[in-house]
Amino acid sequence: MMKQLGNTLYITKQGSYVSKDGTNIVVSLEREELLRLPVHTIEGLVCFGNVTVSPFALGLCGENRVTISFLSENGRFLARSTGPQTGNILLRRAQHRSSTDPEKTSLAARSFVSAKIANARTILRRYQRDHTLAEHSLIPQTVDLLAHSLGELKSLLPLETIRGIEGDAARLYFRVFDELIMINKSDFYFRERSRRPPLDNVNSLLSFFYTLLAHDTTAACEAIGLDPQMGFLHADRPGRPSLALDLMEEFRPWFVDRFVLTRINLGELKSNDFLKRETGGVEIKEDTRREIIKKWQERKKETIQHPFLGETVPMGLLPFLQAQLFSRWLRGDIDTYPPFFYR
């Protein structure tokens, strides 16, 4: 059931070169070796910007099922490299049958969206409990409205209706997101979600870590033998890991949003940690990315009791465990897919 938690290696230094030496992955800059790791200790590589990977390193990673993701310098997804497909063909057939069955698709989408909304609501309720709310705060009303959205999802609904509920709930949640930012409001404020490009410091952080989370959920699907591109909630689109994005919905509020809010509210980030381009887009500076990624990795090593399995596991394993539970549901080993609810 369990998988050893390996390391995701994030390479942010511009001009880095990744090569193979025996069974080791070597990272160099201007012919000076910066890092050497046995390939079996790595679960994924994420390369930012001008990072070159040799064909032989690509081959070594492919043979050892180490996924390599290539991102722009500020975290926009560009491409992904994986090895030969070794997934369970019977599992993929079950996934394909289920993804074309309206009832199964609705059941899966409802699970993903229910967990996303419930986890977002939990964050708001904890804030409501731990802080004195401003008189004009919309948080109490939003908590109630999200509860209503969860009630709507208790019955079997068409996929488009579920997508509509998810979209409405996301708008409700993000309209109060600015209230969760406690300090330095002149530099860290949230008006609305902006993506391509992110238009403020908070959106740049959210987009960056959503991309890292998508890498992890994609790798989890591939490790289990699922097709990460064959989705249920997200429509299939060439090159898009729709199933990985489905599974990621459960973790967005609890994993990424809380992480970003914690970094801001602890005063770990300042306005000079970001760059604003002429296009209006905001980027995280390289040194800042390197430091905050270290905290992301530390966060993934923290443990939590899985609400369904009852086991204490590192947080970084949660995408893998959810992908495994989803595959068990597809095969008919369990009656329903248990999404991740944060308590």
C-alpha positions as CSV (number, residue, x, y, z in Angstrom):
1,M,0.0,0.0,0.0
2,M,2.7,2.4,1.0
3,K,5.3,4.0,-1.2
4,Q,8.6,5.5,0.1
5,L,8.5,9.3,-0.1
6,G,11.3,10.3,-2.4
7,N,12.6,13.7,-3.2
8,T,11.3,16.0,-5.9
9,L,14.4,17.8,-7.1
10,Y,13.7,21.4,-8.1
11,I,16.3,23.0,-10.3
12,T,16.0,26.8,-10.3
13,K,19.6,28.0,-11.0
14,Q,19.6,29.4,-14.6
15,G,22.2,27.7,-16.9
16,S,22.2,24.5,-14.9
17,Y,23.0,21.3,-16.8
18,V,21.6,17.9,-15.7
19,S,23.6,14.8,-16.8
20,K,24.0,11.1,-16.1
21,D,27.0,9.5,-14.4
22,G,26.3,5.8,-13.9
23,T,23.1,5.6,-12.0
24,N,23.5,9.1,-10.6
25,I,21.8,12.4,-11.7
26,V,24.4,15.2,-11.7
27,V,23.6,18.9,-11.7
28,S,26.3,21.2,-12.9
29,L,26.8,24.9,-13.6
30,E,29.6,26.0,-15.9
31,R,31.2,22.6,-15.4
32,E,31.2,22.9,-11.6
33,E,29.3,20.0,-10.0
34,L,26.5,21.3,-7.7
35,L,24.7,18.2,-6.8
36,R,24.8,14.4,-7.3
37,L,22.0,12.0,-6.3
38,P,21.3,8.3,-7.0
39,V,18.4,8.2,-9.4
40,H,16.5,5.8,-7.2
41,T,16.3,8.5,-4.4
42,I,14.4,10.9,-6.7
43,E,10.7,10.8,-7.5
44,G,10.7,13.7,-9.9
45,L,12.7,16.6,-11.4
46,V,11.2,20.1,-11.9
47,C,13.3,22.3,-14.1
48,F,12.7,26.1,-14.1
49,G,13.7,28.2,-17.1
50,N,17.1,27.8,-18.8
51,V,17.9,24.3,-17.5
52,T,19.3,21.7,-19.9
53,V,18.9,17.9,-19.5
54,S,21.1,15.6,-21.5
55,P,19.5,12.8,-23.5
56,F,21.2,10.2,-21.3
57,A,19.8,11.8,-18.2
58,L,16.4,11.8,-19.8
59,G,16.9,8.1,-20.5
60,L,18.0,7.2,-17.0
61,C,15.0,9.1,-15.5
62,G,12.7,7.4,-18.0
63,E,14.0,3.9,-17.1
64,N,13.5,4.6,-13.4
65,R,10.0,6.2,-13.8
66,V,11.3,9.7,-12.7
67,T,9.1,12.3,-14.3
68,I,10.8,15.5,-15.5
69,S,8.7,18.7,-15.8
70,F,9.9,21.7,-17.6
71,L,8.5,25.1,-16.4
72,S,9.2,28.7,-17.3
73,E,11.4,30.5,-14.9
74,N,8.4,31.7,-13.0
75,G,6.6,28.3,-12.9
76,R,4.4,28.2,-16.1
77,F,4.2,24.6,-17.3
78,L,5.9,24.0,-20.6
79,A,6.4,20.2,-21.1
80,R,6.9,16.9,-19.4
81,S,9.1,13.9,-20.0
82,T,8.2,10.4,-18.9
83,G,9.6,7.0,-19.7
84,P,8.1,4.0,-21.5
85,Q,4.4,3.5,-20.5
86,T,4.2,0.6,-18.0
87,G,0.8,1.2,-16.6
88,N,-1.7,-1.6,-16.0
89,I,-3.7,-2.0,-19.2
90,L,-6.7,-3.5,-17.3
91,L,-6.8,-0.4,-15.0
92,R,-6.6,1.9,-17.9
93,R,-9.4,0.1,-19.7
94,A,-11.5,0.5,-16.5
95,Q,-10.6,4.2,-16.4
96,H,-11.6,4.6,-20.0
97,R,-15.0,2.9,-19.5
98,S,-15.7,4.9,-16.4
99,S,-14.7,8.2,-18.0
100,T,-17.3,7.6,-20.8
101,D,-20.1,6.5,-18.4
102,P,-22.2,9.5,-17.4
103,E,-23.1,8.1,-14.0
104,K,-19.5,7.1,-13.1
105,T,-18.2,10.5,-14.3
106,S,-20.7,12.3,-12.2
107,L,-19.8,10.3,-9.1
108,A,-16.1,11.0,-9.5
109,A,-16.6,14.7,-10.3
110,R,-18.9,15.0,-7.3
111,S,-16.3,13.5,-5.0
112,F,-13.5,15.8,-6.2
113,V,-15.7,18.9,-5.9
114,S,-17.2,18.0,-2.6
115,A,-13.7,17.6,-1.0
116,K,-12.5,20.9,-2.5
117,I,-15.5,22.8,-1.2
118,A,-15.4,21.1,2.2
119,N,-11.6,21.8,2.6
120,A,-12.1,25.4,1.6
121,R,-14.9,25.8,4.1
122,T,-12.7,24.2,6.8
123,I,-10.1,26.8,6.2
124,L,-12.6,29.6,6.6
125,R,-14.2,28.1,9.7
126,R,-10.8,27.8,11.4
127,Y,-10.0,31.4,10.6
128,Q,-13.5,32.3,11.9
129,R,-12.7,30.5,15.1
130,D,-9.1,31.8,15.7
131,H,-9.6,35.5,14.7
132,T,-11.8,38.4,15.5
133,L,-13.7,39.1,12.4
134,A,-14.3,42.6,11.0
135,E,-17.9,43.9,11.4
136,H,-18.3,43.8,7.6
137,S,-16.7,40.4,7.1
138,L,-18.3,38.1,4.5
139,I,-16.7,35.0,6.0
140,P,-19.7,33.8,8.1
141,Q,-22.0,34.1,5.1
142,T,-19.5,32.4,2.8
143,V,-19.2,29.5,5.2
144,D,-23.0,29.0,5.1
145,L,-23.2,29.3,1.4
146,L,-20.4,26.7,0.9
147,A,-22.4,24.4,3.2
148,H,-25.4,24.9,0.9
149,S,-23.2,24.0,-2.1
150,L,-22.1,20.8,-0.3
151,G,-25.8,20.0,0.3
152,E,-26.5,20.4,-3.5
153,L,-23.8,17.8,-4.2
154,K,-25.5,15.1,-2.1
155,S,-27.6,14.0,-5.0
156,L,-26.4,12.6,-8.4
157,L,-26.2,15.5,-10.8
158,P,-25.2,16.0,-14.4
159,L,-21.5,16.8,-14.9
160,E,-22.2,20.4,-16.2
161,T,-24.2,21.1,-13.0
162,I,-21.4,19.9,-10.8
163,R,-18.9,22.1,-12.7
164,G,-21.3,25.0,-12.2
165,I,-21.5,24.4,-8.5
166,E,-17.7,24.2,-8.3
167,G,-17.3,27.5,-10.2
168,D,-19.8,29.3,-8.0
169,A,-18.1,27.9,-4.8
170,A,-14.7,29.0,-6.0
171,R,-15.9,32.5,-6.6
172,L,-17.5,32.6,-3.1
173,Y,-14.2,31.4,-1.5
174,F,-11.9,33.7,-3.4
175,R,-14.1,36.8,-2.7
176,V,-13.1,36.5,1.0
177,F,-9.5,35.3,0.4
178,D,-8.1,38.8,1.1
179,E,-9.5,38.6,4.6
180,L,-7.2,35.7,5.4
181,I,-4.1,37.9,4.8
182,M,-3.3,39.4,8.1
183,I,-0.2,41.6,7.5
184,N,1.5,43.9,5.0
185,K,-1.8,44.4,3.1
186,S,-0.2,47.0,0.8
187,D,2.0,44.4,-0.8
188,F,-0.1,41.3,-0.2
189,Y,-3.7,41.7,-1.2
190,F,-6.1,39.6,-3.2
191,R,-8.8,41.1,-5.5
192,E,-9.5,38.2,-7.8
193,R,-7.9,35.1,-9.3
194,S,-5.5,36.0,-12.2
195,R,-3.5,33.3,-13.9
196,R,-1.8,34.0,-17.3
197,P,-0.1,36.1,-16.1
198,P,-0.7,36.5,-12.4
199,L,-1.1,40.2,-11.7
200,D,-0.2,40.5,-8.1
201,N,2.1,38.9,-5.5
202,V,-0.5,36.6,-4.0
203,N,-1.6,35.2,-7.4
204,S,2.0,34.6,-8.4
205,L,2.5,32.5,-5.3
206,L,-0.8,30.5,-5.8
207,S,-0.1,29.9,-9.5
208,F,3.5,28.8,-8.7
209,F,2.5,26.2,-6.1
210,Y,-0.5,25.0,-8.0
211,T,1.9,24.1,-10.8
212,L,4.1,22.2,-8.4
213,L,1.1,20.3,-7.0
214,A,0.0,19.4,-10.5
215,H,3.5,17.9,-11.1
216,D,3.0,15.7,-7.9
217,T,-0.5,14.5,-8.8
218,T,0.6,13.7,-12.4
219,A,3.5,11.7,-11.1
220,A,1.2,9.9,-8.7
221,C,-1.2,8.9,-11.4
222,E,1.6,7.6,-13.5
223,A,3.1,5.7,-10.6
224,I,-0.2,3.9,-10.0
225,G,-0.8,3.1,-13.7
226,L,-3.6,5.6,-14.4
227,D,-3.7,7.8,-17.5
228,P,-3.2,11.3,-16.1
229,Q,-4.8,12.8,-19.2
230,M,-8.1,10.9,-19.0
231,G,-10.2,13.1,-16.7
232,F,-13.6,13.1,-15.2
233,L,-14.3,16.6,-13.8
234,H,-11.8,18.3,-16.2
235,A,-12.6,17.8,-19.9
236,D,-10.0,15.9,-21.9
237,R,-7.6,18.2,-23.9
238,P,-4.4,17.2,-25.7
239,G,-1.4,17.7,-23.4
240,R,-3.5,18.5,-20.3
241,P,-3.2,16.1,-17.4
242,S,-7.0,16.2,-16.7
243,L,-7.2,13.4,-14.2
244,A,-4.2,14.8,-12.3
245,L,-6.1,18.2,-12.2
246,D,-9.2,16.3,-10.9
247,L,-7.2,14.8,-8.0
248,M,-5.5,18.1,-7.3
249,E,-8.8,19.8,-6.6
250,E,-9.0,18.1,-3.2
251,F,-5.6,19.6,-2.2
252,R,-5.7,23.1,-3.5
253,P,-7.2,24.9,-0.5
254,W,-5.6,22.7,2.2
255,F,-2.2,22.2,0.8
256,V,-1.4,25.2,-1.4
257,D,-3.7,28.0,-0.1
258,R,-2.8,27.4,3.5
259,F,0.9,27.1,2.7
260,V,0.9,30.5,0.8
261,L,-1.1,32.2,3.6
262,T,1.2,30.9,6.3
263,R,4.3,32.2,4.5
264,I,2.7,35.7,4.0
265,N,1.2,35.9,7.5
266,L,4.5,34.9,9.2
267,G,6.2,37.8,7.4
268,E,8.6,35.5,5.4
269,L,7.9,37.3,2.1
270,K,8.4,41.0,1.2
271,S,7.5,43.1,-1.8
272,N,11.1,43.0,-3.0
273,D,10.8,39.2,-3.4
274,F,8.8,39.8,-6.6
275,L,9.3,41.3,-10.0
276,K,6.7,43.1,-12.0
277,R,7.1,42.9,-15.8
278,E,6.1,45.5,-18.4
279,T,3.2,43.2,-19.4
280,G,1.8,43.5,-15.9
281,G,2.6,40.0,-14.8
282,V,4.3,39.4,-11.4
283,E,7.1,36.9,-11.0
284,I,8.8,35.5,-7.9
285,K,12.5,36.2,-7.8
286,E,14.9,33.3,-8.2
287,D,16.5,33.4,-4.8
288,T,13.0,33.7,-3.2
289,R,11.8,30.7,-5.2
290,R,14.7,28.7,-4.0
291,E,14.0,29.5,-0.3
292,I,10.3,29.0,-0.4
293,I,10.7,25.7,-2.3
294,K,12.7,24.4,0.7
295,K,9.8,25.2,3.0
296,W,7.5,23.4,0.5
297,Q,9.6,20.3,0.7
298,E,9.6,20.5,4.5
299,R,5.9,20.8,4.5
300,K,5.6,17.6,2.4
301,K,7.6,15.7,5.0
302,E,5.2,16.6,7.8
303,T,2.8,13.8,8.8
304,I,-0.9,13.6,9.0
305,Q,-3.4,10.9,9.7
306,H,-5.2,9.9,6.6
307,P,-9.0,10.2,7.2
308,F,-10.0,7.1,5.3
309,L,-7.0,4.8,5.8
310,G,-6.3,5.7,9.4
311,E,-2.6,5.6,8.8
312,T,-0.1,8.4,9.7
313,V,1.6,9.3,6.4
314,P,3.8,12.1,5.1
315,M,1.8,14.8,3.4
316,G,3.8,14.4,0.2
317,L,2.4,10.9,-0.2
318,L,-1.3,12.1,-0.2
319,P,-1.5,12.4,-4.0
320,F,-0.2,8.9,-4.4
321,L,-2.6,7.5,-1.8
322,Q,-5.6,9.2,-3.4
323,A,-4.6,8.0,-6.8
324,Q,-4.3,4.5,-5.4
325,L,-7.8,4.8,-3.8
326,F,-9.2,6.1,-7.1
327,S,-7.8,3.1,-9.0
328,R,-9.3,0.7,-6.4
329,W,-12.7,2.4,-7.1
330,L,-12.3,2.1,-10.8
331,R,-11.5,-1.6,-10.5
332,G,-14.5,-2.2,-8.3
333,D,-12.5,-3.1,-5.2
334,I,-14.3,-0.4,-3.1
335,D,-17.9,0.9,-3.6
336,T,-17.1,4.6,-3.6
337,Y,-14.1,6.8,-4.0
338,P,-13.2,8.4,-0.7
339,P,-11.8,11.9,-1.4
340,F,-9.4,13.6,1.0
341,F,-11.3,15.7,3.6
342,Y,-9.1,17.8,5.9
343,R,-10.3,17.9,9.5
